[in-house]
Amino acid sequence: MRGFVFRRNDPAVFGVEVLKGKLRQKVTIMNSEGKVVGTVHQIQEEGKSVPEITRGKQAAISVTGPTIGRQINEGDIFYTLLTEVELKTINEKYLSSLSSDDVDLMKEIIETRRKSTPFYGY
């Protein structure tokens, strides 16, 4: 979210809005070019720490790794990076239980990651 940078690094703390799916603590995130940005350390909604936020909600997150203005900028879009094992497990066991929105999001994550890692998700 533009205008909601609270700390530039160690960890970077800034405001986000979840456009699709949900965001949890301790997940790795990547940018729209498929490059790893960092790990979500903590999520705070209305001043209280929460384990996750869902679609349409806004919160402040702290991310270990990046510096705002270098690796990330205001207005960037981020995706949760699924490991190869997680992706394979979802495809083999849980694909039928996902909503069509979640399946579309998973395909979008795969396409985004393939920009930097061509064989991701095979």
N, C-alpha and C positions, 0 to 999 in steps of 0.2 A: 504494500500500500504506500502510495506516495506521501511523503511528509511525516512518516512514522518511524524514523530511525532514532533509537534511544542510545545505542552504543555502536561504534564502528568496528571493533574487533575485541578478541579475547574475553568472552565470546561476543559475536555480533548479535545485537538485540534489535529487532525491528518488528513492525506490524505486518500481519498477513491476513488474507481472506482466502478461505478454502473454496475453490470454484467447482471442484469435483471430488468425490470420494471423501476420505478423512485423512487427518494428519495426526500421527502419534509421536510420542517422545521416543528418543533413541533410534530413530530411523535415519538412514543416509538419504540426502537429497541431491538431485542433479538439476542443472539448468536446461534451457530449451535446446542447447547444443549437445546434450547428452554427457556433459562433463560433470564429474562429482564436485559438489560445492562444499559439503560438510555434513555434520551430524546434528540433528535437532536435539538439543540438550534439555530444554524445558519449554513448556507452553503455559502461558498465563492468560486467563480470560477474566476480565473485570477484577484484576488484582489478585486472583487466586490461581494457584497452580492446578492444572488439570492434566490427565493422562492423554487426552485426545480431543480434537475438535472436528466437527463434521461440516458438510457442504453448507455454504452460506454464512458461516460464522466467521467472526474476526477475532484475532487474538495477537498477543505479542509472543514471539518465540526467540529463544537464544540458540544460536548455531555456532558450534565450535569449528574452527578452520578458516573461514573466509574473512576478508576485510571489505567492508562496504565501500564502494568506489573503485575497488580493484577487481576482485573475483565476482562480486555481485553489485548490482545497481538497483536503485529504486525502480519499481515497475516490472522487474524481471518475473518470469513465471518459472516455478520449480515443480519438480515431480519427485515422488518417492522412488528410490531406486531399489527394486527387488533383486535379491541375489538369484543366481541361476537355479539354485536348489529350491528356493521359494517359488519361483516362476514355474518350474517343472512340477512341483507338488500341487500348485493351484490348477494347472492344466490337467493333471492326471486325476485328481481326487475331488476338487471343489468347483470346477468350472460350471457344472450344472446348477449349483446353488447360488451362483452370482447373478445379480440383476444385469439387464442389458447395458445399463449405464456403466456398471463396474467392468464388464467385458470390454466395452468401448474404451474405457480409461486404461485398462491393461494393454490393449493394442496400441494406444497412443504412447504409453510408457515404453513399450518395446520399440516402436518406430523412432522415438526420440533417442533412446540409448544407442540404437544402431548407427546414429550419426557419428558417434565416436568409437563404438565397438561393433563392427559390421556383423559379427556372428552371434550377437547377444540373442538369447531366447530360442536357439535351435536345439 
